[in-house]
Amino acid sequence: MSQRLWITYLMCWIAGLACGSVASVVPTYLPTIAERLVGDSVGPQAAELGSTVQSLFLFGWVLGGIALGLVADLRGRVPVLGVALVGACLLTGLTPYVSSPLVFGGVRLLTGMCVGAIMVVSSTLGVEILPEKRRPLLMGILANSYAVGIVCSGALQSRALSYETVVTLFMLFSAPALVFFTPLVERSQDATVTQRQRTIASQLSQSKREIAIGATLFGCMLITLWAAFSWLPTWASDLFPGTDGGAGVRGSTMMALGGGGIIGSLLVAPVVHWMGRVRGILTCYVGVVIGSLYLYGVTPSSASTFVATIAAMSFFFGMSQALMSFYVPELFSAVGRATATGLCLNIGRFVTALAVLQIGLIADALGGFQQALLITSSVLLIGIAVIPRAISITQHR
């Protein structure tokens, strides 16, 4: 790989780190944000605010992933990645100065659009610039950047830093974009970086089955992941309030979600070499099913066991996300790859946004987050049912 491609890869990793940070900062600091915006830190109003804001963020993620994925196919991967990174960081930095829940939701919607673009374009770029033999390892490292960002949010929460301080730190992620992307954009006309083809529609028409398989496998896992990501910190503080109102266990929960994901994403390469892409995905599904049944069905009695179980589930979450980051783009040809990848990754996110919106309502109806999270995890069975079709596609490629 040339120096320019290594710089591109580095920027994809930094962008993923920023995405994990800006995505997780609101769930991590939800009680603080809710207290400021609606005057309720853990009650029904806080749950409603959390559901609405997270759903708007995911809807924005969907819109950005699809629309800006198409722009990346037509206008260039690197410019879209740079603009989205700066936008995500600056918008997050504005949130402490927002006093209206409506405006706060709008800012998170736009932030989600930027994050959606980053996740699609970085995965597409990774598949296009990395050599095939080294791709599982390097894409696993790239995928863990998001989890590292989650860990950063949890660590800062555990150190009792204020929300205002944390989002100001996140704004610093935009600085590398201005430094590194300038020389890259000048050369973004290179055919290995951009695809200015006008045959995207026909390519999508020929890839309907691949889009359906990719969207289902990615989406079913994502629903379970985001349900855990959005509501486990709040549930943890209810179960184990301690002397700090649950702030410590919320931070530990986010760190477990991120830390387990990092380890899982780093181990994706040997798993892929050993059992292949699709069987690796099946292993991840089985691991998360077992973890969900224990966590939501039994409920650990101690905070340490609770956090350890989350870390184990996150291991399989992280491995699946790393695997999907190159499995999905590999399903498609270079022409329209970003658009097709954006559809796969974001059809599932659209359904996820609806599911996350309903979890708060289901929790109120059933009397707690435990039952709502258990019901949401049942979508994993749909993903497992699709595995045979994915194996069939792989055998015919």
C-alpha positions in Angstrom: 0.0 0.0 0.0 1.2 3.5 -0.8 1.6 6.2 1.8 -1.5 8.0 0.5 -3.6 4.9 1.0 -2.2 4.4 4.5 -3.2 8.0 5.3 -6.6 7.4 4.0 -6.9 4.3 6.2 -5.8 6.3 9.2 -8.4 8.9 8.6 -11.1 6.3 8.3 -10.0 5.0 11.7 -10.1 8.5 13.3 -13.5 9.1 11.7 -14.8 5.9 13.2 -13.4 6.8 16.6 -15.2 10.1 16.4 -18.5 8.3 15.4 -18.3 6.1 18.5 -17.7 9.1 20.7 -20.5 11.3 19.4 -23.0 8.5 19.2 -22.5 7.3 22.8 -22.1 10.6 24.6 -25.9 11.2 24.7 -26.9 7.8 26.1 -24.0 8.0 28.6 -25.0 11.5 29.8 -28.8 11.1 29.3 -29.7 11.8 32.9 -27.7 15.0 32.9 -29.1 16.1 29.5 -32.7 15.2 30.5 -32.4 17.1 33.8 -31.4 20.2 31.8 -33.9 20.0 29.0 -37.0 18.5 30.7 -36.3 18.7 34.4 -36.4 14.9 34.8 -33.3 12.8 35.1 -34.6 9.2 35.3 -38.4 9.3 35.1 -40.8 8.9 32.2 -39.9 12.2 30.7 -36.3 11.3 30.6 -37.2 7.9 29.0 -39.3 9.7 26.4 -36.5 12.2 25.6 -34.0 9.4 25.3 -36.2 7.4 22.9 -36.9 10.3 20.7 -33.4 11.7 20.5 -31.9 8.2 19.8 -34.4 7.5 17.2 -33.8 10.9 15.5 -30.1 10.1 15.6 -30.7 6.8 13.9 -33.1 8.2 11.3 -30.4 10.8 10.5 -27.9 7.9 10.3 -30.1 6.2 7.8 -30.6 9.3 5.7 -26.9 10.2 5.7 -25.8 6.7 5.0 -28.0 6.3 1.9 -28.0 9.8 0.5 -24.3 10.6 1.1 -23.3 7.1 0.0 -24.8 8.0 -3.4 -22.9 11.3 -3.3 -19.7 9.4 -2.5 -20.3 7.2 -5.6 -20.8 10.3 -7.8 -18.5 12.9 -6.3 -15.8 11.0 -4.4 -15.4 9.1 -1.2 -12.7 11.2 0.5 -14.5 14.6 0.3 -17.7 13.2 1.7 -15.8 11.5 4.5 -14.0 14.8 5.5 -17.1 17.0 5.4 -19.1 14.4 7.5 -16.3 14.1 10.1 -16.1 17.9 10.6 -19.9 18.1 10.7 -20.4 15.4 13.3 -17.8 16.9 15.6 -19.0 20.5 15.4 -22.7 19.6 15.7 -21.9 17.6 18.9 -20.0 20.6 20.3 -23.1 22.7 19.9 -25.4 20.6 22.0 -24.6 22.0 25.5 -25.8 25.4 24.2 -29.2 24.0 23.1 -32.1 24.6 25.6 -35.0 23.2 23.6 -35.6 19.4 23.3 -36.9 20.0 19.8 -33.7 21.8 18.7 -31.6 19.2 20.5 -33.3 16.4 18.5 -32.7 18.3 15.3 -29.0 18.7 16.0 -28.8 14.9 16.8 -30.6 14.2 13.5 -28.0 16.1 11.6 -25.2 14.5 13.6 -26.6 11.1 12.7 -26.5 12.0 9.0 -22.8 12.8 9.3 -22.1 9.6 11.3 -24.1 7.5 8.7 -22.0 8.9 5.9 -18.8 8.2 7.7 -19.6 4.6 8.5 -20.7 3.8 4.9 -17.8 5.6 3.2 -15.1 4.3 5.5 -16.2 0.7 5.0 -16.4 1.2 1.2 -12.9 2.8 1.1 -11.5 0.1 3.3 -12.6 -2.7 0.9 -11.3 -0.7 -2.1 -7.9 0.2 -0.8 -6.9 -2.8 1.3 -5.3 -5.9 -0.2 -7.6 -9.0 0.1 -5.2 -11.1 2.3 -4.8 -8.3 4.8 -8.4 -7.1 4.6 -10.0 -9.0 7.5 -7.2 -7.9 10.0 -7.1 -4.3 8.9 -10.9 -4.0 8.6 -11.2 -5.5 12.1 -8.9 -2.8 13.4 -10.9 -0.2 11.5 -14.1 -1.5 12.9 -12.8 -1.3 16.5 -12.4 2.5 16.1 -16.1 2.9 16.8 -15.8 0.8 20.0 -12.8 2.8 21.1 -15.0 5.9 20.8 -17.6 4.3 23.1 -14.9 3.4 25.6 -13.8 7.1 25.5 -17.3 8.3 26.4 -17.6 5.7 29.2 -14.1 6.6 30.6 -14.9 10.3 30.6 -18.2 9.7 32.4 -16.4 7.5 35.0 -14.0 10.4 35.7 -17.0 12.6 36.4 -16.2 15.1 33.7 -19.1 17.4 32.8 -21.0 17.0 29.6 -19.9 20.4 28.3 -16.2 19.4 28.8 -16.6 16.1 27.1 -18.3 17.4 23.9 -15.7 20.2 23.7 -13.0 17.5 23.6 -14.9 15.6 20.9 -14.8 18.8 18.7 -11.0 18.3 18.5 -11.6 15.2 16.3 -12.4 17.6 13.5 -8.8 19.1 13.4 -7.1 16.0 11.8 -9.7 16.1 9.0 -8.5 19.6 8.0 -4.9 18.5 8.1 -5.0 15.1 6.5 -7.9 15.5 4.0 -6.5 18.5 2.1 -3.9 16.6 0.1 -6.2 13.6 -0.3 -9.1 15.7 -1.8 -6.7 17.1 -4.4 -6.3 13.6 -5.7 -9.8 12.3 -5.1 -10.4 12.0 -8.9 -8.3 8.8 -8.8 -10.5 5.9 -10.0 -9.5 3.8 -6.9 -11.0 6.4 -4.6 -14.1 7.6 -6.5 -16.6 5.9 -8.8 -18.3 8.4 -11.1 -20.3 5.8 -12.9 -23.8 6.4 -14.1 -25.0 2.8 -14.0 -25.8 2.6 -10.3 -29.5 2.0 -10.8 -28.9 -1.1 -13.0 -26.3 -2.4 -10.6 -28.8 -2.1 -7.7 -31.5 -3.8 -9.7 -29.1 -6.8 -10.3 -28.2 -7.0 -6.6 -31.6 -7.1 -5.0 -31.0 -10.5 -3.3 -27.6 -9.4 -2.0 -29.1 -6.2 -0.6 -31.8 -8.1 1.1 -29.4 -10.6 2.7 -26.9 -8.0 3.8 -29.6 -5.7 5.2 -31.2 -8.5 7.2 -28.0 -9.9 8.7 -26.7 -6.5 9.6 -30.1 -5.1 10.7 -31.1 -7.9 13.1 -27.9 -7.7 15.0 -28.0 -3.9 15.0 -31.4 -3.8 16.6 -30.2 -5.8 19.5 -26.9 -3.8 19.7 -28.6 -0.5 19.7 -31.2 -1.6 22.2 -28.4 -2.5 24.6 -26.4 0.5 23.7 -29.2 3.0 24.3 -30.9 1.5 27.4 -28.4 -0.7 29.3 -26.7 2.3 31.0 -30.1 3.7 32.2 -31.2 0.2 33.3 -27.9 -0.4 35.1 -28.3 2.8 37.1 -31.8 1.6 38.2 -30.5 -1.8 39.2 -27.3 -0.6 41.0 -27.8 3.0 42.0 -25.0 3.0 44.6 -24.0 6.2 46.2 -23.4 8.2 43.0 -26.9 7.8 41.5 -25.6 5.1 39.2 -23.0 7.3 37.4 -20.2 4.8 38.0 -22.1 1.7 36.7 -23.3 3.7 33.7 -19.7 4.5 32.8 -18.6 0.9 33.4 -21.5 -0.3 31.3 -20.4 1.8 28.3 -16.8 0.8 28.8 -17.8 -2.9 28.8 -19.8 -2.3 25.6 -16.9 -0.7 24.0 -14.1 -2.9 25.4 -15.7 -6.2 24.5 -16.4 -4.8 21.0 -12.7 -3.9 20.6 -11.5 -7.4 21.5 -14.1 -9.0 19.2 -13.3 -6.8 16.3 -9.5 -7.5 16.6 -10.1 -11.2 16.6 -12.2 -11.2 13.5 -9.3 -12.1 11.2 -8.4 -15.5 12.7 -12.1 -16.3 12.9 -12.6 -15.5 9.3 -9.6 -17.5 8.2 -10.7 -20.5 10.3 -14.5 -20.7 9.6 -15.2 -18.2 6.8 -17.3 -15.1 6.7 -20.8 -16.4 6.9 -20.1 -19.0 9.6 -18.3 -16.4 11.6 -21.5 -14.3 11.4 -23.5 -17.2 12.6 -21.2 -17.7 15.6 -21.7 -14.0 16.5 -25.5 -14.5 16.4 -25.4 -17.5 18.6 -23.2 -15.8 21.2 -25.4 -12.8 21.4 -28.6 -15.0 21.8 -27.0 -16.8 24.7 -25.9 -13.5 26.3 -29.3 -11.9 25.9 -31.1 -14.9 27.4 -28.9 -14.7 30.5 -28.8 -10.9 30.9 -32.4 -10.1 30.2 -34.0 -13.5 31.3 -32.1 -14.1 34.5 -30.6 -10.7 35.4 -27.2 -10.8 37.3 -27.5 -10.0 40.9 -24.3 -8.0 41.2 -22.9 -5.0 39.2 -19.7 -6.9 38.4 -21.5 -9.9 36.9 -23.8 -7.5 35.0 -20.9 -5.6 33.5 -19.0 -8.9 32.7 -22.1 -10.3 30.9 -22.4 -7.1 28.8 -18.7 -7.3 27.9 -19.2 -10.9 26.7 -22.1 -9.9 24.6 -20.2 -6.9 23.3 -17.4 -9.3 22.2 -19.8 -10.9 19.7 -21.3 -7.5 18.8 -17.9 -6.2 17.9 -16.9 -9.2 15.9 -20.1 -9.1 13.9 -19.8 -5.4 13.2 -16.2 -5.9 12.0 -17.1 -8.8 9.8 -20.1 -7.0 8.3 -17.9 -4.0 7.6 -16.2 -5.9 4.8 -18.6 -8.7 4.1 -21.4 -6.3 3.0 -19.3 -4.2 0.6 -17.7 -7.3 -0.9 -21.2 -8.4 -2.0 -21.2 -5.7 -4.7 -19.1 -4.5 -7.6 -17.2 -1.2 -7.4 -19.8 0.6 -9.5 -22.4 1.8 -7.0 -20.7 0.0 -4.1 -21.2 2.9 -1.6 -24.8 3.2 -2.5 -25.6 -0.5 -2.2 -23.6 -0.7 1.0 -25.5 2.3 2.3 -28.8 0.6 1.6 -27.8 -2.6 3.3 -26.4 -0.9 6.4 -29.2 1.6 6.7 -32.4 -0.3 5.9 -31.6 -2.2 9.1 -30.9 1.1 10.9 -34.3 2.5 9.9 -36.0 -0.5 11.5 -33.6 -0.1 14.4 -34.7 3.5 14.9 -38.3 2.4 15.1 -37.4 -0.3 17.6 -35.4 2.0 19.8 -38.2 4.5 19.8 -40.6 1.8 21.1 -38.4 0.4 23.8 -39.1 3.2 26.2 -42.8 2.8 25.6 -42.7 -1.0 25.9 -40.7 -0.6 29.1 -43.4 1.6 30.6 -46.1 -0.8 29.5 -44.3 -3.9 30.8 -42.9 -2.3 33.9 -39.2 -2.2 33.1 -36.4 -2.3 30.6 -35.6 -6.0 31.2 -38.8 -7.3 29.5 -38.5 -4.7 26.6 -34.9 -5.6 25.9 -35.7 -9.4 26.0 -38.5 -8.9 23.4 -36.3 -6.8 21.2 -33.6 -9.5 21.2 -36.0 -12.0 19.5 -35.2 -10.4 16.1 -31.9 -12.3 16.3 -33.8 -15.4 15.3 -34.7 -13.8 12.0 -31.0 -13.2 11.3 -30.1 -16.8 12.1 -32.9 -18.0 9.7 -31.3 -16.0 6.8 -27.8 -17.6 7.3 -28.5 -20.5 4.8 -29.3 -18.1 2.0 -26.1 -16.2 2.8 -24.1 -19.4 2.5 -25.8 -20.1 -0.8 -24.8 -16.7 -2.2 -21.2 -17.2 -1.0 -21.0 -20.6 -2.7 -22.2 -19.1 -6.0 -19.7 -16.2 -6.0 
